[in-house]
Amino acid sequence: MKDLNIGKHLKNIRQNRELSLDEAAEMTGVSKPMLGQIERGQSLPTITTLWKIATGLKVPLSSFLQEEKTKYSVVDISEENAVSAENGAMRAYTLFPYDPIRNFEAFYIEFDPGCTHTSDKHNDNVEETVYVISGKLDMVINGEKVTLSEKQAIRFSANVTHSYQNNYDGLCCVYNMIFY
């Protein structure tokens, strides 16, 4: 097989979910020693074992079978298509789309002066981080207003109604990460 790094993927999933080897073994039906050997690269699982692991951890089997590409990703928003809202006054560029292994997605968002965008509640355990790159942004989170200036960030549980408001004269640019 090519460089699939099955063990590395397994370990990342387990650690991101804060699972012990015992807990992962219980969920998957694969023994703790076997999971440890797979994680250390000492054993290459059969497709049957890999299927049990994927099913037990509720991840796609294909996530283990993708060849590891590069160690980095470069995104140029000038080459990305923006999704606009609020009659074009808000433009969101996907930096990193949702990844089920990492459980997050990231956006670069521009708000024109006077733009207000309201977001519905997300599911429980969803967290957002907003970092203001330039300009100023008012956030209203569950009815409470917080003003962020350039180089300030906020992190909040996104299972409440929240809005982004550029009540100022200049363009506001933010980096937004959503963790699931």
N, CA, C and O of each residue as an XYZ file, in Angstrom:
720
protein
N       0.834     -1.198      0.000
C       0.000      0.000      0.000
C       0.869      1.249      0.000
O       2.016      1.235      0.446
N       0.302      2.304     -0.503
C       1.016      3.576     -0.469
C       0.949      4.130      0.944
O       0.432      3.476      1.849
N       1.465      5.322      1.131
C       1.540      5.933      2.464
C       0.159      6.411      2.914
O      -0.197      7.576      2.731
N      -0.615      5.495      3.506
C      -1.968      5.827      3.955
C      -1.992      6.350      5.384
O      -2.924      7.057      5.768
N      -0.978      6.012      6.174
C      -0.913      6.449      7.567
C      -2.193      6.125      8.334
O      -2.742      6.976      9.034
N      -2.658      4.892      8.195
C      -3.882      4.453      8.863
C      -3.749      4.637     10.374
O      -4.673      5.125     11.026
N      -2.603      4.246     10.930
C      -2.378      4.374     12.368
C      -2.440      5.810     12.839
O      -3.012      6.107     13.887
N      -1.850      6.697     12.062
C      -1.861      8.125     12.403
C      -3.293      8.668     12.378
O      -3.694      9.422     13.265
N      -4.061      8.276     11.354
C      -5.454      8.727     11.271
C      -6.253      8.209     12.464
O      -7.029      8.948     13.071
N      -6.058      6.949     12.790
C      -6.771      6.351     13.923
C      -6.430      7.079     15.217
O      -7.321      7.416     15.997
N      -5.161      7.320     15.443
C      -4.738      7.990     16.672
C      -5.304      9.412     16.744
O      -5.748      9.854     17.803
N      -5.285     10.123     15.616
C      -5.842     11.487     15.586
C      -7.325     11.498     15.928
O      -7.780     12.337     16.706
N      -8.078     10.573     15.351
C      -9.522     10.494     15.637
C      -9.733     10.211     17.119
O     -10.534     10.872     17.781
N      -9.012      9.231     17.627
C      -9.175      8.831     19.029
C      -8.805      9.978     19.972
O      -9.528     10.244     20.932
N      -7.694     10.654     19.710
C      -7.258     11.741     20.589
C      -8.172     12.957     20.479
O      -8.449     13.610     21.485
N      -8.642     13.269     19.278
C      -9.563     14.403     19.118
C     -10.855     14.185     19.887
O     -11.477     15.141     20.351
N     -11.255     12.933     20.021
C     -12.478     12.607     20.763
C     -12.195     12.290     22.224
O     -13.102     11.957     22.986
N     -10.927     12.398     22.603
C     -10.489     12.143     23.984
C     -10.893     10.749     24.437
O     -11.405     10.567     25.542
N     -10.657      9.763     23.568
C     -10.959      8.375     23.875
C      -9.689      7.638     24.283
O      -8.638      7.823     23.670
N      -9.781      6.822     25.293
C      -8.660      5.945     25.643
C      -8.669      4.769     24.668
O      -9.649      4.553     23.955
N      -7.580      4.016     24.641
C      -7.559      2.812     23.815
C      -8.642      1.835     24.262
O      -9.273      1.184     23.430
N      -8.860      1.729     25.590
C      -9.916      0.858     26.107
C     -11.284      1.265     25.564
O     -12.062      0.416     25.128
N     -11.573      2.567     25.593
C     -12.870      3.055     25.104
C     -13.020      2.803     23.606
O     -14.087      2.401     23.142
N     -11.937      3.043     22.848
C     -11.988      2.800     21.399
C     -12.189      1.316     21.123
O     -12.923      0.949     20.205
N     -11.542      0.460     21.913
C     -11.700     -0.986     21.736
C     -13.148     -1.404     21.991
O     -13.708     -2.221     21.260
N     -13.737     -0.841     23.023
C     -15.123     -1.165     23.349
C     -16.073     -0.716     22.237
O     -17.012     -1.433     21.891
N     -15.825      0.472     21.681
C     -16.684      1.012     20.630
C     -16.566      0.232     19.318
O     -17.546      0.075     18.589
N     -15.354     -0.255     19.024
C     -15.097     -0.859     17.717
C     -15.143     -2.387     17.706
O     -15.335     -3.000     16.656
N     -14.967     -2.995     18.879
C     -14.881     -4.449     18.912
C     -13.520     -4.967     18.489
O     -13.352     -6.169     18.285
N     -12.542     -4.073     18.353
C     -11.162     -4.442     18.026
C     -10.362     -4.327     19.313
O     -10.506     -3.350     20.048
N      -9.527     -5.310     19.591
C      -8.820     -5.351     20.875
C      -7.900     -4.151     21.067
O      -7.387     -3.573     20.109
N      -7.708     -3.796     22.327
C      -6.814     -2.697     22.685
C      -5.394     -2.935     22.151
O      -4.810     -2.020     21.571
N      -4.815     -4.146     22.329
C      -3.469     -4.358     21.787
C      -3.407     -4.158     20.268
O      -2.440     -3.596     19.753
N      -4.443     -4.622     19.553
C      -4.453     -4.471     18.091
C      -4.544     -2.998     17.707
O      -3.839     -2.551     16.802
N      -5.410     -2.236     18.389
C      -5.520     -0.802     18.098
C      -4.186     -0.103     18.347
O      -3.771      0.753     17.565
N      -3.513     -0.473     19.445
C      -2.211      0.123     19.757
C      -1.182     -0.195     18.683
O      -0.403      0.673     18.289
N      -1.176     -1.440     18.206
C      -0.234     -1.831     17.157
C      -0.520     -1.073     15.856
O       0.407     -0.658     15.161
N      -1.782     -0.897     15.536
C      -2.150     -0.150     14.329
C      -1.694      1.299     14.460
O      -1.109      1.853     13.529
N      -1.960      1.917     15.611
C      -1.566      3.313     15.817
C      -0.054      3.496     15.709
O       0.413      4.508     15.186
N       0.708      2.527     16.199
C       2.181      2.629     16.165
C       2.762      2.211     14.815
O       3.975      2.276     14.612
N       1.901      1.785     13.896
C       2.381      1.366     12.588
C       3.019     -0.011     12.592
O       3.719     -0.370     11.646
N       2.786     -0.792     13.651
C       3.365     -2.125     13.761
C       2.487     -3.182     13.110
O       2.921     -4.315     12.903
N       1.258     -2.814     12.789
C       0.334     -3.756     12.175
C      -0.532     -3.011     11.172
O      -1.007     -1.907     11.439
N      -0.732     -3.632     10.008
C      -1.613     -3.067      8.995
C      -2.924     -3.846      9.061
O      -2.934     -5.053      8.819
N      -4.025     -3.179      9.384
C      -5.281     -3.911      9.581
C      -5.837     -4.466      8.276
O      -5.614     -3.918      7.197
N      -6.568     -5.571      8.408
C      -7.303     -6.091      7.253
C      -8.467     -5.146      6.985
O      -8.808     -4.312      7.824
N      -9.067     -5.280      5.824
C     -10.211     -4.431      5.493
C     -11.364     -4.694      6.460
O     -12.119     -3.779      6.784
N     -11.505     -5.948      6.925
C     -12.560     -6.277      7.887
C     -12.336     -5.544      9.206
O     -13.272     -4.983      9.776
N     -11.092     -5.548      9.692
C     -10.762     -4.849     10.942
C     -10.947     -3.352     10.767
O     -11.484     -2.680     11.648
N     -10.502     -2.830      9.632
C     -10.635     -1.400      9.374
C     -12.115     -1.003      9.297
O     -12.494      0.076      9.754
N     -12.934     -1.861      8.729
C     -14.372     -1.592      8.655
C     -14.976     -1.536     10.054
O     -15.814     -0.679     10.332
N     -14.557     -2.443     10.936
C     -15.055     -2.450     12.318
C     -14.651     -1.153     13.030
O     -15.439     -0.577     13.780
N     -13.420     -0.703     12.789
C     -12.936      0.535     13.418
C     -13.748      1.721     12.908
O     -14.223      2.536     13.699
N     -13.908      1.819     11.592
C     -14.648      2.940     11.002
C     -16.094      2.954     11.477
O     -16.627      4.011     11.815
N     -16.729      1.795     11.506
C     -18.125      1.702     11.941
C     -18.260      2.082     13.415
O     -19.151      2.845     13.787
N     -17.367      1.541     14.251
C     -17.424      1.821     15.685
C     -17.169      3.279     16.019
O     -17.776      3.827     16.939
N     -16.266      3.912     15.269
C     -15.943      5.324     15.526
C     -16.826      6.274     14.720
O     -16.723      7.494     14.847
N     -17.702      5.692     13.885
C     -18.641      6.476     13.070
C     -17.915      7.470     12.159
O     -18.243      8.655     12.119
N     -16.919      6.954     11.428
C     -16.199      7.745     10.428
C     -16.244      6.970      9.113
O     -16.382      5.747      9.128
N     -16.131      7.651      7.987
C     -16.144      6.937      6.709
C     -14.908      6.042      6.572
O     -13.801      6.442      6.933
N     -15.105      4.857      6.060
C     -13.992      3.952      5.810
C     -12.958      4.623      4.912
O     -11.754      4.448      5.097
N     -13.440      5.393      3.938
C     -12.537      6.042      2.985
C     -11.572      7.015      3.649
O     -10.518      7.316      3.091
N     -11.921      7.512      4.841
C     -11.005      8.451      5.508
C      -9.684      7.780      5.874
O      -8.664      8.453      6.020
N      -9.699      6.453      6.022
C      -8.473      5.716      6.323
C      -7.724      5.327      5.055
O      -6.542      4.990      5.113
N      -8.395      5.370      3.917
C      -7.814      4.845      2.688
C      -7.288      5.917      1.743
O      -6.834      5.608      0.642
N      -7.349      7.165      2.167
C      -6.852      8.241      1.326
C      -5.350      8.391      1.536
O      -4.862      8.453      2.665
N      -4.640      8.446      0.429
C      -3.201      8.606      0.492
C      -2.882      9.971      1.081
O      -3.493     10.976      0.719
N      -1.919      9.994      1.992
C      -1.520     11.264      2.583
C      -0.871     12.117      1.508
O       0.043     11.673      0.813
N      -1.338     13.310      1.383
C      -0.827     14.183      0.337
C       0.289     15.038      0.906
O       1.358     14.524      1.237
N       0.062     16.291      1.020
C       1.097     17.188      1.518
C       0.889     17.458      2.991
O      -0.161     17.135      3.547
N       1.853     18.031      3.605
C       1.780     18.364      5.023
C       1.179     19.753      5.231
O       1.067     20.215      6.366
N       0.795     20.414      4.151
C       0.238     21.759      4.278
C      -0.784     22.013      3.169
O      -0.813     21.317      2.154
N      -1.612     23.021      3.392
C      -2.584     23.450      2.389
C      -2.497     24.960      2.271
O      -2.453     25.665      3.280
N      -2.471     25.453      1.057
C      -2.439     26.889      0.813
C      -3.734     27.274      0.117
O      -4.138     26.639     -0.857
N      -4.380     28.315      0.620
C      -5.622     28.802      0.039
C      -5.428     30.261     -0.326
O      -4.914     31.045      0.472
N      -5.838     30.624     -1.526
C      -5.773     32.016     -1.982
C      -7.209     32.460     -2.240
O      -7.841     32.001     -3.191
N      -7.728     33.359     -1.390
C      -9.147     33.714     -1.531
C      -9.437     34.436     -2.831
O     -10.589     34.484     -3.264
N      -8.407     35.007     -3.470
C      -8.666     35.651     -4.761
C      -9.046     34.612     -5.813
O      -9.583     34.961     -6.864
N      -8.771     33.341     -5.536
C      -9.128     32.268     -6.460
C     -10.385     31.527     -6.016
O     -10.826     30.607     -6.704
N     -10.964     31.902     -4.892
C     -12.149     31.242     -4.358
C     -13.396     32.053     -4.695
O     -13.338     33.275     -4.829
N     -14.511     31.364     -4.827
C     -15.784     32.033     -5.048
C     -16.411     32.359     -3.701
O     -16.502     31.503     -2.822
N     -16.837     33.591     -3.553
C     -17.473     34.008     -2.309
C     -18.945     33.621     -2.322
O     -19.609     33.645     -3.359
N     -19.432     33.264     -1.138
C     -20.865     33.093     -0.948
C     -21.323     34.397     -0.326
O     -20.810     34.801      0.718
N     -22.281     35.061     -0.956
C     -22.696     36.357     -0.423
C     -24.061     36.255      0.235
O     -24.872     35.382     -0.074
N     -24.277     37.177      1.147
C     -25.553     37.289      1.853
C     -25.809     38.769      2.082
O     -24.973     39.617      1.772
N     -26.960     39.056      2.621
C     -27.341     40.442      2.943
C     -27.165     41.350      1.715
O     -26.545     42.411      1.789
N     -27.731     40.899      0.583
C     -27.673     41.652     -0.677
C     -26.242     41.981     -1.098
O     -25.983     43.053     -1.646
N     -25.328     41.070     -0.845
C     -23.936     41.254     -1.252
C     -23.076     42.001     -0.255
O     -21.875     42.156     -0.475
N     -23.672     42.474      0.855
C     -22.912     43.243      1.847
C     -22.042     42.350      2.732
O     -21.183     42.847      3.460
N     -22.259     41.050      2.673
C     -21.440     40.083      3.405
C     -20.941     39.054      2.400
O     -21.719     38.496      1.626
N     -19.621     38.808      2.421
C     -19.024     37.837      1.522
C     -18.190     36.858      2.335
O     -17.286     37.262      3.067
N     -18.494     35.574      2.207
C     -17.776     34.539      2.953
C     -16.994     33.663      1.971
O     -17.540     33.149      0.995
N     -15.717     33.513      2.257
C     -14.828     32.678      1.460
C     -14.430     31.465      2.302
O     -13.981     31.615      3.438
N     -14.592     30.292      1.757
C     -14.194     29.087      2.483
C     -12.679     28.960      2.426
O     -12.091     28.864      1.348
N     -12.057     28.961      3.594
C     -10.620     28.719      3.663
C     -10.355     27.225      3.731
O      -9.565     26.686      2.956
N     -11.023     26.563      4.667
C     -10.894     25.122      4.823
C     -12.295     24.561      5.036
O     -12.922     24.846      6.056
N     -12.797     23.767      4.087
C     -14.141     23.212      4.241
C     -14.203     22.243      5.403
O     -13.174     21.805      5.918
N     -15.414     21.912      5.809
C     -15.608     20.994      6.921
C     -14.840     19.702      6.673
O     -14.885     19.129      5.584
N     -14.142     19.262      7.701
C     -13.358     18.031      7.641
C     -13.805     17.158      8.807
O     -13.628     17.547      9.962
N     -14.382     15.986      8.534
C     -14.908     15.157      9.624
C     -13.829     14.628     10.566
O     -14.135     14.271     11.704
N     -12.592     14.570     10.124
C     -11.514     14.118     11.004
C     -11.155     15.233     11.986
O     -10.977     14.981     13.178
N     -11.051     16.447     11.491
C     -10.652     17.582     12.343
C     -11.854     18.247     13.017
O     -11.691     18.952     14.013
N     -13.051     18.029     12.485
C     -14.299     18.571     13.033
C     -14.350     20.092     13.084
O     -14.845     20.664     14.055
N     -13.844     20.747     12.050
C     -13.978     22.202     11.984
C     -13.987     22.652     10.532
O     -13.623     21.906      9.623
N     -14.415     23.898     10.341
C     -14.312     24.573      9.052
C     -13.910     26.012      9.319
O     -14.162     26.542     10.401
N     -13.278     26.652      8.324
C     -12.763     28.006      8.523
C     -13.130     28.889      7.333
O     -13.124     28.455      6.181
N     -13.450     30.146      7.652
C     -13.878     31.110      6.641
C     -13.165     32.449      6.833
O     -12.765     32.809      7.940
N     -13.019     33.174      5.725
C     -12.632     34.575      5.736
C     -13.903     35.301      5.315
O     -14.480     34.982      4.276
N     -14.351     36.285      6.119
C     -15.621     36.958      5.849
C     -15.415     38.474      5.826
O     -14.700     39.034      6.657
N     -16.053     39.115      4.862
C     -16.033     40.586      4.757
C     -17.445     41.110      4.997
O     -18.420     40.603      4.443
N     -17.526     42.147      5.845
C     -18.804     42.818      6.119
C     -18.672     44.272      5.689
O     -17.813     44.996      6.192
N     -19.519     44.701      4.762
C     -19.532     46.099      4.355
C     -20.111     46.960      5.475
O     -20.825     46.443      6.335
N     -19.818     48.265      5.483
C     -20.423     49.149      6.482
C     -21.949     49.024      6.464
O     -22.564     49.010      5.398
N     -22.550     48.934      7.648
C     -24.001     48.833      7.773
C     -24.547     47.415      7.654
O     -25.752     47.210      7.798
N     -23.702     46.450      7.401
C     -24.156     45.060      7.228
C     -24.475     44.413      8.576
O     -23.716     44.541      9.536
N     -25.603     43.721      8.628
C     -25.965     42.896      9.776
C     -26.341     41.521      9.249
O     -27.162     41.389      8.342
N     -25.728     40.502      9.831
C     -26.054     39.118      9.460
C     -26.382     38.350     10.730
O     -25.580     38.306     11.663
N     -27.569     37.743     10.762
C     -27.997     36.958     11.917
C     -27.890     35.480     11.586
O     -28.337     35.028     10.532
N     -27.298     34.748     12.494
C     -27.130     33.303     12.320
C     -28.046     32.574     13.285
O     -28.146     32.932     14.458
N     -28.709     31.555     12.781
C     -29.532     30.722     13.647
C     -28.644     29.954     14.613
O     -27.428     29.877     14.436
N     -29.263     29.394     15.623
C     -28.544     28.542     16.575
C     -27.923     27.372     15.827
O     -28.516     26.827     14.896
N     -26.727     26.998     16.243
C     -26.107     25.773     15.745
C     -26.467     24.666     16.745
O     -27.103     24.926     17.766
N     -26.063     23.454     16.447
C     -26.300     22.338     17.365
C     -25.515     22.543     18.662
O     -24.573     23.332     18.716
N     -25.922     21.821     19.694
C     -25.165     21.847     20.948
C     -23.733     21.410     20.668
O     -23.484     20.657     19.726
N     -22.811     21.870     21.465
C     -21.382     21.547     21.372
C     -20.702     22.129     20.147
O     -19.580     21.735     19.829
N     -21.354     23.064     19.445
C     -20.697     23.765     18.346
C     -20.155     25.069     18.909
O     -20.855     25.803     19.607
N     -18.893     25.342     18.592
C     -18.235     26.536     19.115
C     -17.703     27.354     17.940
O     -17.202     26.800     16.961
N     -17.816     28.657     18.048
C     -17.274     29.546     17.017
C     -16.181     30.411     17.608
O     -16.214     30.794     18.778
N     -15.216     30.703     16.763
C     -14.174     31.669     17.088
C     -14.174     32.701     15.969
O     -14.144     32.343     14.792
N     -14.208     33.974     16.331
C     -14.168     35.063     15.353
C     -12.994     35.953     15.714
O     -12.889     36.434     16.842
N     -12.102     36.170     14.740
C     -10.935     37.042     14.926
C     -11.051     38.188     13.935
O     -11.159     37.961     12.730
N     -11.029     39.432     14.441
C     -11.153     40.602     13.574
C      -9.774     40.955     13.011
O      -8.857     41.318     13.746
N      -9.658     40.840     11.709
C      -8.405     41.157     11.021
C      -8.295     42.662     10.823
O      -7.252     43.258     11.091
N      -9.388     43.277     10.349
C      -9.403     44.726     10.161
C     -10.823     45.242     10.364
O     -11.803     44.530     10.146
N     -10.903     46.494     10.784
C     -12.200     47.107     11.038
C     -12.684     46.839     12.449
O     -11.900     46.541     13.350
N     -13.994     46.951     12.621
C     -14.639     46.776     13.922
C     -15.920     45.986     13.704
O     -16.576     46.124     12.672
N     -16.274     45.152     14.689
C     -17.452     44.306     14.552
C     -18.207     44.260     15.867
O     -17.616     44.056     16.927
N     -19.518     44.449     15.791
C     -20.384     44.221     16.950
C     -20.977     42.831     16.799
O     -21.530     42.489     15.754
N     -20.856     42.040     17.846
C     -21.480     40.718     17.874
C     -22.577     40.770     18.915
O     -22.381     41.320     19.998
N     -23.718     40.210     18.604
C     -24.792     40.081     19.575
C     -25.000     38.582     19.758
O     -25.452     37.882     18.851
N     -24.658     38.107     20.956
C     -24.713     36.684     21.259
C     -25.764     36.465     22.336
O     -25.596     36.875     23.485
N     -26.842     35.817     21.946
C     -27.951     35.568     22.858
C     -28.418     36.857     23.541
O     -28.717     36.873     24.735
N     -28.471     37.940     22.748
C     -28.958     39.219     23.251
C     -27.908     40.118     23.867
O     -28.206     41.273     24.173
N     -26.684     39.633     24.062
C     -25.621     40.444     24.678
C     -24.665     40.956     23.602
O     -24.135     40.181     22.806
N     -24.452     42.286     23.589
C     -23.596     42.913     22.570
C     -22.143     42.951     23.040
O     -21.846     43.322     24.176
N     -21.249     42.554     22.133
C     -19.807     42.601     22.379
C     -19.187     43.278     21.165
O     -19.446     42.875     20.032
N     -18.369     44.308     21.392
C     -17.691     45.003     20.305
C     -16.248     44.526     20.218
O     -15.515     44.515     21.208
N     -15.858     44.131     19.008
C     -14.495     43.663     18.762
C     -13.785     44.626     17.824
O     -14.334     45.030     16.799
N     -12.576     44.985     18.178
C     -11.744     45.828     17.333
C     -10.696     44.964     16.647
O     -10.561     43.775     16.935
N      -9.964     45.582     15.743
C      -8.894     44.897     15.031
C      -7.964     44.170     16.012
O      -7.590     44.717     17.050
N      -7.603     42.949     15.671
C      -6.709     42.083     16.444
C      -7.338     41.559     17.734
O      -6.624     41.121     18.635
N      -8.660     41.599     17.829
C      -9.356     40.996     18.958
C     -10.151     39.789     18.465
O     -10.557     39.726     17.304
N     -10.362     38.840     19.365
C     -11.082     37.624     19.011
C     -12.088     37.280     20.098
O     -11.968     37.710     21.245
N     -13.075     36.498     19.705
C     -14.067     36.003     20.649
C     -14.314     34.526     20.340
O     -14.269     34.097     19.187
N     -14.572     33.770     21.392
C     -14.949     32.360     21.255
C     -16.241     32.183     22.032
O     -16.357     32.669     23.157
N     -17.226     31.484     21.444
C     -18.507     31.334     22.118
C     -19.207     30.054     21.682
O     -18.959     29.528     20.597
N     -20.085     29.566     22.549
C     -20.943     28.432     22.204
C     -21.985     28.941     21.231
O     -22.714     29.887     21.529
N     -22.056     28.316     20.073
C     -22.895     28.838     18.996
C     -24.284     28.210     18.968
O     -24.964     28.255     17.943
N     -24.708     27.628     20.082
C     -26.046     27.023     20.138
C     -27.105     28.038     20.568
O     -28.165     27.673     21.076
N     -26.797     29.318     20.355
C     -27.728     30.421     20.617
C     -27.746     31.313     19.376
O     -26.813     31.290     18.573
N     -28.812     32.095     19.229
C     -28.866     33.041     18.119
C     -27.736     34.055     18.283
O     -27.482     34.551     19.381
N     -27.069     34.348     17.179
C     -25.970     35.324     17.231
C     -25.937     36.103     15.919
O     -26.320     35.602     14.862
N     -25.467     37.348     16.023
C     -25.399     38.170     14.815
C     -24.075     38.915     14.746
O     -23.405     39.165     15.748
N     -23.738     39.253     13.515
C     -22.515     39.982     13.195
C     -22.960     41.318     12.613
O     -23.734     41.349     11.657
N     -22.478     42.426     13.182
C     -22.937     43.737     12.737
C     -21.746     44.665     12.528
O     -20.946     44.895     13.435
N     -21.648     45.194     11.303
C     -20.642     46.225     11.050
C     -21.375     47.557     11.066
O     -21.889     48.018     10.047
N     -21.411     48.164     12.252
C     -22.094     49.452     12.442
C     -21.144     50.624     12.251
O     -21.389     51.710     12.775
N     -20.070     50.420     11.512
C     -18.996     51.412     11.412
C     -18.770     51.792      9.954
O     -19.381     51.215      9.055
N     -17.890     52.766      9.723
C     -17.693     53.326      8.385
C     -16.893     52.434      7.437
O     -17.168     52.419      6.238
N     -15.917     51.697      7.946
C     -15.047     50.931      7.058
C     -15.430     49.473      6.932
O     -16.273     48.970      7.675
N     -14.801     48.801      5.982
C     -14.965     47.376      5.773
C     -14.446     46.628      6.994
O     -13.430     47.015      7.571
N     -15.131     45.563      7.392
C     -14.674     44.716      8.498
C     -14.372     43.335      7.926
O     -15.211     42.734      7.255
N     -13.164     42.836      8.196
C     -12.740     41.522      7.710
C     -12.434     40.640      8.912
O     -11.724     41.052      9.829
N     -12.978     39.415      8.904
C     -12.785     38.509     10.038
C     -12.371     37.128      9.553
O     -12.580     36.749      8.401
N     -11.786     36.411     10.464
C     -11.477     34.995     10.296
C     -12.435     34.273     11.229
O     -12.491     34.579     12.420
N     -13.193     33.313     10.697
C     -14.217     32.610     11.473
C     -13.962     31.111     11.409
O     -13.881     30.536     10.324
N     -13.836     30.478     12.577
C     -13.679     29.032     12.657
C     -14.857     28.460     13.415
O     -15.262     28.988     14.451
N     -15.405     27.375     12.890
C     -16.527     26.706     13.542
C     -16.074     25.285     13.873
O     -15.670     24.521     12.997
N     -16.153     24.953     15.169
C     -15.745     23.644     15.662
C     -16.988     22.826     15.996
O     -17.875     23.298     16.707
N     -17.049     21.609     15.485
C     -18.212     20.742     15.702
C     -17.894     19.663     16.703
O     -18.752     18.837     17.013
